[in-house]
Amino acid sequence: MRIFSFFLTIIAAALLAGGTGARAQSPSQLLLPGGGPHMAGHLEAENPTPAPGGTVTLALVMQPEAGWHGYWENPGDAGVPTELKWTLPPGVSVGPMRYPVPDVLLVSGLMNHVYKGRYAILMDLKLPATLKPGATLPIRARGSWLVCSDTVCVPEQGDLALDLTVGRPGQEEAVHRAAFDAYRRALPRPLGGEARFEGDGAGGLRLGIPFPRDAAVKDAHFFPLTSGAQSYAAPQRIGREGDRLVIALDGFAAPKAALEGVLRIGADQGIAIRATPGPVPAIAGSDGGVWRLALLAFGGAVLGGLLLNIMPCVFPILSLKAMSLLRSGASPAHARREAWAYTAGVALTCVALGVAVLALRASGESVGWAFQLQSPAVIVALLALCVAIALNLAGLFELAPVQVDGALTTRRGLTGDFWSGVLVAFVATPCTGPFMATALGTALVLPAGVAMAVFAGLGLGIALPFLLLAYIPALRARLPRPGPWMKRVQRWLSIPMFATALALLWLLWRQAGGAGLALGVVPAALVAALLWWLGRRQRGGRHTSGLAIAAACALAVVAGSGAVGLLAREGLARPDGDVPGDAFSAEALRQARAGGGPVFLYFTADWCLSCKVNEAAAIDRAEVRRAFDKAGVRLIVGDWTRGDPAITRFLEQHGRSGVPLYLWYPAGGGEARELPQILTPALLTGLAEGAGA
């Protein structure tokens, strides 16, 4: 159950359970907690004098106040369906509730399936054949439902009562036939054919429904009853293929057996669907749209990767590659081979991360881009690697027998260039910058093969400066000549790597607590000790097997990563940090917006350096806090450090696959304004002053 629905259910259950001292009311009267009802309801019978052994149709007729609404049996991203607890005479049974075709309501990025006006839920009451004519049948039910406006929800409840009189066979009369005919017209009609569904390979599915090509369809929308939607607000694309409607549902996991739901084909008109697995063609003309979307996403990924080179979270890792860029003695052909080896490392890593994201999402996990730094075990491995690279740059040991001029990632040879690309991509990709966020968000809803091209485009953008350097001799000519100064630069480059290791230690503490930090330090310390011992032997002219040292380091890292990962899986608590505002939830955002004041919502993660730079340079500034306090700005923070599924869904609704994301909600309502990914104090204080004017 989604977080908002779960929250509402808990509140409703608490209030309903607390409604004591209730008295039975008249047949159409409701007993509601906390003042008058916002939605009135009563029971009706199509035939108040059913015969013994017969069936009578009942209607729960609901009338919400103007501006309020009730919910369908699948309420959507938020809401609670109606529940009835029956008290019936012996032998009398009631069938399932049959709902009319609902409407859609989109509020704050959440889609609900609702009824905004009077509606009736039908059910069939079966009578035993042993009843005597003239007998009275007291039909009683305890009803509970949720009624909402656009800003507030109220759980309500009531006692529903209806008395039937058993009639003689052949003498029953449907006194409410006209009203019930109208109620039935609002119910979805059964499908006169066999529907099929098929997964599209990108976390969505296509639904094929038999439908005459000449039959009119208006405001078509598919309301699923089968679970599997990551977000009900995801777009639905509808097209025709001869005598068949094809509906493309993005972000919907294909069920193993049947897919059930209702297809709206017009005002108060719908078809009940039960689809089984089978081939469904793509929507006619949709391939061209997909490829145009893919080209735009690819271009955005390339631009995003290029700009990622100057993002604060990338600079420490890119400094490793700077040593290889300082070489100018290689031939043009060799420089091009090095650039392509580096590009291959970056691109293949981006594609591999993309494959992992799509695979996890297909298995039902709610993950997004940069999931790798949400794992304490991965952080332990990166910590040990950064320590090793920093010690190598500092000159503590050399990578014998390879002739080196720097670390593993800056040594001569195509292997070193490839692995430098791998390291850059793995650590740099958690941050998102301009163009990149939208491109990756689009890639997650494209077919898998097309999405891979977008992920590769991100790697191409990251590596583009080095490709330009390799293919433009004038750029290479501007590089400084080699000399003794290169060793000094190499020593200085160890500083950002040591700083990166410290940042990873802090991140490990934030994710795994003190015990996880202690375990994570052990493999890094063992690696450092082994490499220090290797360096002493190298300086003494003694030979040591590099393979044995590498195996020992790998064993220490694997053991430490496994131990920290085990602690994390057992629920090791992370330390509580100072949250500058309210923690994000759909309910917190709804309440903040209902207050009428401006809201600043942002999403961050401990491993996102650009997020932390924005917080230190703009959000946490004293002048910004004063401006926010003066204007009454509500601050809400979404911490995605450990991959909160609710935040993942919210990011996806805004076309994002990672952080940061900054949203400004103006006072008095209105659509959110997405802020740039590089914030300034002037921007935030200007927004606050404009809101307070």
C-alpha positions in Angstrom: 0.0 0.0 0.0 1.2 3.4 -0.8 2.4 5.6 2.1 -0.5 8.2 1.7 -3.1 5.4 1.5 -1.6 3.7 4.5 -1.6 6.9 6.5 -5.2 7.6 5.7 -6.2 4.0 6.6 -4.6 4.2 10.0 -6.3 7.5 10.8 -9.6 6.2 9.5 -9.3 3.0 11.5 -8.5 4.9 14.7 -11.4 7.2 14.3 -13.9 4.5 13.4 -12.8 2.4 16.3 -13.2 5.3 18.6 -16.8 6.0 17.6 -18.5 4.6 20.8 -22.0 5.2 22.1 -23.6 5.0 18.7 -27.4 4.6 18.5 -29.2 3.0 15.7 -30.6 5.5 13.2 -33.5 5.6 10.8 -33.0 3.7 7.6 -31.4 6.5 5.7 -29.6 8.2 8.5 -25.8 8.2 9.2 -24.0 8.3 12.5 -20.7 10.2 11.9 -17.9 11.1 14.2 -16.8 14.7 14.6 -19.7 16.8 13.4 -22.0 16.6 10.4 -21.2 14.3 7.4 -19.6 15.6 4.2 -21.2 12.7 2.3 -24.7 11.4 3.0 -25.6 7.8 2.2 -28.5 5.4 2.4 -29.6 2.0 1.2 -32.3 1.4 -1.4 -33.9 -1.8 -2.7 -35.0 -2.2 -6.3 -37.9 -4.4 -5.0 -38.8 -4.0 -1.3 -41.0 -7.2 -1.4 -38.8 -10.0 -2.8 -40.1 -13.6 -3.0 -38.6 -16.4 -1.0 -35.5 -17.8 -2.7 -35.3 -14.7 -4.9 -32.6 -12.0 -5.4 -33.0 -8.3 -4.8 -30.6 -5.7 -5.9 -29.5 -3.1 -3.2 -27.9 0.2 -3.8 -25.7 2.2 -1.5 -26.5 5.7 -2.7 -23.8 8.3 -1.8 -24.1 12.1 -2.1 -20.9 14.1 -1.4 -21.2 17.8 -0.7 -20.1 20.2 -3.4 -16.3 20.2 -3.6 -16.0 16.8 -1.9 -15.5 13.3 -3.4 -15.6 9.6 -2.6 -13.4 6.8 -3.9 -13.6 3.9 -6.3 -12.7 0.4 -5.1 -9.1 1.0 -6.2 -8.6 4.6 -5.0 -5.4 5.2 -6.9 -2.3 6.8 -5.4 -4.2 8.0 -2.3 -7.5 7.2 -0.7 -9.5 4.4 1.0 -12.4 2.5 -0.6 -15.8 2.1 1.0 -16.3 -0.8 3.4 -19.5 -2.4 4.6 -19.9 -4.8 7.5 -23.3 -6.5 7.2 -25.7 -7.8 9.8 -28.2 -10.0 8.0 -31.0 -12.4 8.9 -30.1 -16.2 8.9 -29.7 -17.6 5.4 -29.5 -14.2 3.7 -26.3 -13.5 1.8 -24.9 -10.5 -0.1 -22.8 -10.5 -3.2 -19.8 -8.3 -4.1 -20.0 -4.5 -4.4 -20.3 -3.3 -8.0 -19.0 0.3 -8.6 -19.9 2.7 -11.3 -17.2 4.1 -13.7 -15.1 6.6 -11.8 -13.4 9.9 -12.7 -9.8 10.9 -12.3 -8.5 13.6 -9.9 -4.9 14.8 -10.0 -3.6 16.6 -6.9 0.0 17.4 -6.2 1.2 14.7 -8.7 -1.0 12.0 -7.2 -3.9 10.5 -9.3 -7.0 9.4 -7.5 -10.0 7.5 -8.8 -13.0 9.3 -7.4 -16.7 10.3 -7.6 -17.4 14.0 -7.5 -21.2 13.7 -7.6 -24.0 11.4 -6.6 -23.3 7.7 -7.2 -24.6 4.3 -6.3 -22.8 1.1 -5.5 -24.9 -2.0 -6.3 -24.9 -5.5 -4.7 -27.3 -8.5 -4.9 -29.0 -9.8 -1.8 -29.9 -13.5 -2.0 -32.8 -14.8 0.1 -33.3 -18.4 1.3 -36.3 -20.3 -0.1 -37.6 -21.2 3.4 -38.8 -17.6 4.1 -42.5 -17.1 4.8 -44.5 -14.4 2.9 -45.1 -11.4 5.1 -41.9 -11.9 7.2 -39.8 -8.8 7.8 -36.2 -8.9 6.9 -34.0 -6.3 8.8 -31.0 -5.5 6.6 -28.3 -3.7 8.5 -24.7 -2.6 7.7 -22.0 -0.6 9.3 -20.4 1.6 6.6 -17.1 3.4 6.6 -15.6 5.5 3.8 -13.3 8.4 3.2 -14.6 11.7 1.8 -12.1 14.4 0.7 -11.9 17.8 -0.7 -8.8 19.0 -2.6 -7.2 20.0 0.7 -8.5 17.8 3.5 -9.8 14.2 4.0 -12.3 13.1 6.6 -13.0 9.4 7.5 -16.7 9.0 8.0 -18.9 6.1 9.2 -22.6 5.3 9.6 -25.2 2.7 10.4 -27.3 1.8 7.3 -30.7 0.2 7.7 -33.3 -1.1 5.4 -36.4 -3.3 6.1 -37.7 -5.7 3.4 -41.0 -7.6 3.5 -41.1 -11.1 2.0 -43.7 -11.2 -0.8 -45.5 -14.0 -2.5 -44.0 -15.7 -5.6 -45.1 -13.9 -8.7 -46.3 -10.8 -6.8 -43.0 -9.0 -6.4 -42.8 -5.5 -7.9 -39.7 -3.5 -8.7 -40.9 -0.1 -7.5 -37.5 1.6 -8.0 -36.9 0.1 -11.5 -36.3 3.5 -13.2 -33.8 4.6 -10.6 -31.9 1.2 -10.7 -31.9 1.3 -14.5 -30.0 4.6 -14.2 -27.6 3.1 -11.6 -26.9 0.1 -13.9 -26.2 2.3 -16.8 -23.3 3.8 -14.8 -21.7 0.4 -14.2 -19.0 -0.9 -16.6 -20.4 -3.3 -19.2 -18.8 -6.7 -19.8 -16.3 -7.0 -22.6 -17.6 -8.9 -25.7 -14.3 -10.4 -26.5 -10.9 -11.5 -25.2 -8.3 -8.9 -24.1 -4.6 -9.4 -24.0 -1.6 -7.7 -22.3 2.1 -7.9 -23.0 5.1 -6.3 -21.2 7.0 -3.7 -23.2 10.5 -4.6 -21.8 10.8 -1.2 -20.2 8.8 -1.7 -17.0 5.4 -1.0 -18.6 2.9 -3.0 -20.6 0.5 -2.8 -23.6 -3.1 -3.7 -23.3 -5.1 -4.9 -26.4 -8.9 -4.7 -26.1 -11.3 -5.8 -28.8 -13.3 -2.7 -29.9 -15.1 -2.0 -33.2 -13.1 0.4 -35.3 -16.1 2.6 -35.9 -17.2 2.8 -32.3 -16.7 6.2 -30.6 -14.3 6.6 -27.7 -14.2 9.7 -25.6 -11.9 10.6 -22.7 -10.6 7.0 -22.6 -8.7 6.0 -19.5 -7.9 2.6 -18.0 -8.6 2.2 -14.3 -6.6 -0.9 -13.1 -7.9 -3.2 -10.4 -4.8 -5.4 -10.5 -1.8 -4.1 -8.6 1.4 -3.2 -10.4 1.3 0.5 -11.0 4.4 2.5 -9.8 2.3 5.7 -10.2 -1.3 6.0 -11.3 -0.4 9.4 -12.6 1.9 7.9 -15.3 0.8 8.8 -18.8 -1.4 6.4 -20.8 -1.1 6.3 -24.6 -4.1 5.0 -26.4 -4.3 4.1 -30.1 -6.3 1.9 -32.5 -5.2 -1.2 -34.4 -8.2 -2.2 -36.6 -10.9 -3.5 -34.3 -8.8 -3.2 -31.3 -7.8 -0.5 -28.8 -4.2 -0.6 -27.7 -3.3 1.1 -24.4 0.3 1.7 -23.4 0.7 1.9 -19.6 4.1 3.3 -18.4 5.6 2.1 -15.1 3.2 -0.9 -14.7 4.6 -4.3 -13.9 3.0 -7.0 -16.0 1.1 -9.5 -13.7 1.8 -13.2 -14.0 -1.9 -14.2 -14.6 -4.7 -11.8 -15.4 -5.0 -8.0 -15.6 -8.3 -6.6 -14.4 -9.7 -3.1 -14.6 -12.2 -0.8 -16.2 -11.8 1.1 -19.4 -13.7 4.4 -19.5 -15.0 5.1 -23.1 -17.2 8.1 -22.3 -19.1 10.0 -19.6 -20.3 7.4 -17.1 -19.6 4.7 -19.6 -17.0 1.9 -19.3 -16.1 -1.7 -20.0 -15.0 -4.3 -17.5 -11.7 -5.8 -18.6 -10.0 -9.1 -17.8 -6.9 -9.5 -19.9 -4.6 -12.5 -20.1 -1.0 -12.7 -21.4 -0.6 -12.6 -25.1 0.9 -10.6 -28.0 -0.1 -7.0 -28.4 1.2 -4.8 -31.2 2.7 -1.4 -30.6 0.5 1.6 -31.1 0.5 2.7 -34.8 2.9 5.6 -35.3 4.2 5.3 -31.8 7.6 4.0 -32.8 8.5 7.3 -34.5 7.5 9.2 -31.3 9.5 6.8 -29.2 12.6 7.4 -31.4 12.1 11.1 -31.3 11.9 11.0 -27.6 14.9 8.7 -27.5 17.0 11.1 -29.6 16.1 14.0 -27.3 16.9 11.9 -24.3 20.2 10.9 -25.9 21.2 14.5 -26.6 20.2 15.5 -23.1 22.3 12.7 -21.6 25.4 13.8 -23.7 25.0 17.4 -22.6 24.3 16.3 -19.0 27.5 14.1 -19.0 29.5 16.9 -20.4 28.3 19.4 -17.8 28.9 16.7 -15.1 32.6 17.3 -15.6 32.4 20.6 -13.8 30.0 19.6 -11.1 31.5 19.7 -7.5 30.8 16.0 -6.9 32.9 15.0 -9.9 36.0 17.0 -9.5 37.8 14.8 -6.9 37.6 11.8 -9.1 38.4 13.6 -12.4 41.6 14.9 -10.8 43.0 11.4 -11.2 42.7 11.5 -15.0 44.5 14.9 -15.0 47.8 13.1 -14.8 47.2 11.3 -18.1 46.1 14.5 -19.7 49.5 16.1 -18.8 51.4 13.7 -21.0 52.2 15.1 -24.4 54.7 12.7 -25.7 52.3 10.1 -27.1 51.7 9.9 -30.8 48.3 11.1 -32.1 47.2 7.5 -32.9 48.1 6.4 -29.3 46.3 9.4 -27.8 43.2 8.4 -29.7 43.4 4.8 -28.5 43.8 6.0 -24.9 40.8 8.3 -25.3 38.6 5.5 -26.7 39.7 3.1 -23.9 38.7 5.7 -21.3 35.4 6.3 -23.2 34.7 2.6 -23.2 35.2 2.4 -19.5 32.9 5.3 -18.8 30.2 4.2 -21.3 30.1 0.6 -20.4 29.9 1.4 -16.7 26.9 3.8 -17.4 25.2 1.1 -19.4 25.9 -1.5 -16.7 24.4 0.8 -14.1 21.4 1.4 -16.3 20.9 -2.4 -16.8 21.0 -2.8 -13.0 18.4 -0.1 -12.5 16.0 -1.5 -15.1 16.5 -5.1 -13.8 15.8 -4.0 -10.2 12.7 -2.0 -11.2 11.4 -5.0 -13.3 11.7 -7.2 -10.2 9.5 -4.8 -8.2 12.2 -2.7 -6.5 11.6 1.0 -6.3 15.0 2.3 -7.2 16.4 5.1 -9.2 19.7 6.3 -10.6 22.6 6.4 -8.2 21.3 3.4 -6.3 24.9 2.1 -5.9 25.8 4.7 -3.2 22.7 3.7 -1.2 24.5 0.5 -0.2 26.9 0.6 2.7 28.7 -2.5 1.3 29.5 -0.6 -1.9 30.7 2.4 0.1 33.2 0.2 2.0 34.6 -1.1 -1.4 34.9 2.5 -2.7 36.6 3.6 0.5 39.3 1.0 0.2 39.8 1.8 -3.5 40.1 5.6 -2.8 42.6 4.9 0.0 44.7 2.7 -2.4 44.6 5.4 -5.1 45.5 8.2 -2.7 48.5 6.2 -1.3 49.7 5.5 -4.8 49.4 9.2 -5.8 51.3 10.1 -2.6 54.2 7.9 -3.8 53.8 5.3 -1.0 54.0 2.4 -3.5 54.2 1.8 -7.2 52.2 -0.5 -9.4 55.0 -2.8 -10.4 55.9 -4.2 -12.9 53.9 -1.7 -15.0 55.8 1.5 -15.8 53.7 4.1 -14.1 53.4 7.9 -13.9 50.6 7.9 -11.4 47.9 5.7 -10.0 46.1 2.8 -11.4 43.8 5.2 -13.2 46.6 7.3 -14.7 49.3 4.7 -15.6 50.4 4.2 -19.2 48.5 1.6 -21.1 44.9 1.1 -22.4 44.0 -1.0 -19.3 44.6 1.9 -17.0 42.7 4.3 -19.2 39.7 1.9 -19.3 39.6 1.5 -15.5 40.0 5.2 -15.0 36.8 5.6 -17.0 35.1 2.9 -14.9 36.0 4.7 -11.7 34.9 8.1 -12.9 31.5 6.8 -14.1 30.8 4.8 -11.0 31.5 7.6 -8.5 30.4 10.6 -10.7 27.0 9.3 -11.8 25.2 9.6 -8.5 25.0 13.4 -9.0 22.6 14.8 -11.5 23.0 18.1 -13.4 21.2 20.1 -16.0 19.8 18.0 -18.9 20.9 14.8 -17.3 18.0 14.4 -14.8 15.3 14.7 -17.5 17.2 12.5 -19.9 17.7 9.6 -17.4 14.1 10.0 -16.2 12.9 9.5 -19.8 15.2 6.6 -20.3 13.5 4.7 -17.5 10.2 4.6 -19.4 11.7 3.9 -22.8 12.1 0.3 -24.3 15.2 -1.3 -22.7 17.3 -1.3 -25.9 16.6 2.4 -26.5 17.3 3.2 -22.8 20.7 1.6 -23.1 21.6 4.1 -25.8 20.7 6.9 -23.5 22.8 5.5 -20.7 25.7 5.2 -23.2 25.1 8.8 -24.2 25.7 9.9 -20.6 29.1 8.1 -20.7 29.9 9.7 -24.0 29.2 13.1 -22.6 31.5 12.5 -19.6 34.3 11.4 -21.8 33.8 14.0 -24.5 36.6 16.4 -23.3 39.1 13.6 -23.6 37.9 12.6 -27.0 38.2 16.2 -28.2 41.7 16.4 -26.8 42.7 13.2 -28.7 41.3 14.3 -32.0 42.2 18.0 -32.0 46.1 18.5 -32.1 45.8 22.2 -31.3 44.3 21.3 -27.9 47.1 18.8 -27.2 49.7 21.3 -28.1 48.5 23.6 -25.3 49.3 21.0 -22.7 52.5 21.6 -20.7 55.6 19.6 -21.4 56.6 16.7 -19.1 59.1 17.3 -16.5 60.0 16.9 -12.8 57.0 19.1 -11.8 54.7 16.2 -12.7 55.8 14.2 -9.6 54.9 17.2 -7.4 51.5 17.6 -9.1 50.9 13.8 -8.6 51.6 14.3 -4.8 49.1 17.2 -4.7 46.5 15.2 -6.5 46.5 12.7 -3.6 44.8 15.4 -1.4 41.4 15.3 -3.1 41.5 11.5 -3.0 42.2 11.5 0.7 39.3 14.0 1.0 37.1 11.7 -1.0 38.0 8.9 1.4 37.0 11.0 4.4 33.7 11.9 2.7 33.0 8.2 2.2 33.8 7.5 5.9 31.2 10.2 6.9 28.7 8.7 4.4 29.3 5.2 5.9 28.6 6.5 9.4 25.4 8.3 8.2 24.1 5.1 6.6 25.4 2.3 8.9 26.0 4.0 12.3 29.0 3.6 14.6 29.2 -0.2 14.3 29.1 0.0 10.5 31.7 2.7 10.4 34.0 0.6 12.7 33.6 -2.4 10.4 34.1 -0.4 7.3 37.4 1.2 8.5 38.9 -2.3 9.0 39.3 -3.3 5.4 40.5 0.2 4.4 43.1 0.0 7.2 44.2 -3.5 6.1 44.6 -2.3 2.5 46.6 0.7 3.6 48.9 -1.5 5.7 49.4 -4.0 2.9 50.3 -1.3 0.4 52.6 0.5 2.8 54.4 -2.9 3.3 54.6 -3.3 -0.4 56.0 0.2 -0.8 58.8 -0.5 1.7 59.8 -3.7 -0.1 59.8 -1.8 -3.5 62.0 1.0 -2.1 64.4 -1.7 -0.7 64.7 -3.4 -4.1 62.9 -6.6 -3.0 60.4 -8.3 -5.3 56.9 -9.0 -4.1 54.1 -10.6 -6.0 51.6 -7.9 -6.9 49.0 -10.6 -7.5 49.2 -11.9 -3.9 48.9 -8.4 -2.5 45.9 -7.7 -4.8 44.2 -10.9 -3.7 44.8 -10.1 0.0 43.3 -6.6 -0.5 40.3 -8.0 -2.4 39.7 -10.5 0.4 39.8 -7.8 3.1 37.4 -5.6 1.1 34.9 -8.4 0.3 34.9 -9.5 4.0 34.4 -6.0 5.2 31.7 -5.2 2.7 29.8 -8.3 3.5 29.9 -7.7 7.2 28.6 -4.1 6.8 26.0 -5.2 4.3 24.7 -7.8 6.7 24.4 -5.3 9.5 22.5 -2.9 7.2 20.1 -5.7 6.2 19.4 -6.5 9.8 18.2 -2.9 10.3 21.2 -1.2 11.8 20.0 2.3 12.6 21.7 5.3 11.0 22.4 8.2 13.3 19.8 11.0 13.4 21.0 14.1 11.7 19.8 17.7 12.1 16.9 18.0 9.6 16.5 21.7 8.8 12.8 21.2 8.0 10.0 18.7 8.0 10.8 15.2 6.7 9.2 14.5 3.3 6.0 12.5 2.9 3.0 13.0 0.7 0.9 13.9 3.7 3.5 16.4 5.0 3.5 18.1 1.6 -0.3 18.1 1.4 -0.6 19.7 4.9 2.0 22.3 4.1 0.2 23.3 0.9 -3.2 23.3 2.7 -1.8 25.9 5.0 -1.8 28.4 2.2 1.8 29.6 2.6 4.8 29.1 0.3 6.6 25.7 0.4 10.2 24.9 -0.5 10.7 21.2 -1.1 14.1 19.7 -1.9 15.5 16.3 -2.2 19.1 15.5 -1.2 21.4 12.6 -0.2 24.5 12.3 1.9 26.5 10.9 -1.0 25.5 13.7 -3.4 28.2 16.3 -3.2 26.4 18.9 -5.4 23.4 18.6 -3.0 25.7 19.3 0.0 27.3 22.2 -1.8 23.9 23.8 -2.5 22.9 23.3 1.1 26.0 24.9 2.5 26.2 27.7 -0.1 22.6 28.6 -0.4 19.9 26.8 1.6 21.6 26.8 5.1 22.7 30.5 4.8 21.5 32.8 7.6 20.0 35.4 5.2 18.0 32.7 3.5 16.7 31.4 6.8 15.7 34.9 7.9 13.9 35.5 4.6 12.1 32.2 4.8 11.0 32.9 8.4 9.8 36.3 7.5 7.7 35.0 4.6 6.4 32.0 6.4 8.0 29.5 4.0 7.5 25.9 5.0 10.7 23.8 4.4 10.4 20.1 3.6 13.4 17.9 3.0 13.4 14.5 1.3 16.5 12.4 2.3 17.2 9.8 -0.4 20.4 8.6 1.1 19.0 5.1 1.6 16.7 5.0 -1.4 13.3 5.8 0.2 10.7 4.2 -2.2 8.2 7.1 -1.5 10.8 9.6 -2.6 11.7 7.4 -5.6 8.1 7.5 -6.8 7.9 11.3 -6.3 11.0 11.8 -8.3 9.7 9.6 -11.1 6.5 11.7 -11.2 8.6 14.7 -11.9 10.7 13.0 -14.6 13.7 12.5 -12.4 15.8 9.5 -11.6 18.1 11.0 -9.0 18.8 14.0 -6.8 19.0 16.9 -6.3 15.5 18.2 -7.1 14.3 21.7 -5.9 10.6 22.7 -6.0 9.0 26.0 -5.0 5.3 25.9 -4.3 3.8 29.5 -4.3 1.5 30.8 -1.6 -2.2 30.2 -2.2 -1.7 27.1 -4.3 -0.6 26.8 -7.9 1.8 24.5 -9.7 5.3 23.9 -8.4 8.2 25.7 -9.9 11.3 23.6 -10.5 14.4 25.5 -9.5 17.8 25.2 -11.2 20.3 22.6 -9.9 22.8 25.2 -8.9 21.2 27.4 -6.2 22.3 30.9 -5.0 21.2 32.7 -1.8 19.9 35.6 -4.0 17.5 33.2 -5.8 16.0 31.8 -2.6 15.7 35.1 -0.8 14.1 36.6 -3.9 11.5 33.9 -4.0 10.8 34.4 -0.3 10.6 38.2 -0.6 8.2 37.8 -3.6 6.0 35.5 -1.6 5.9 37.9 1.4 5.2 41.0 -0.7 
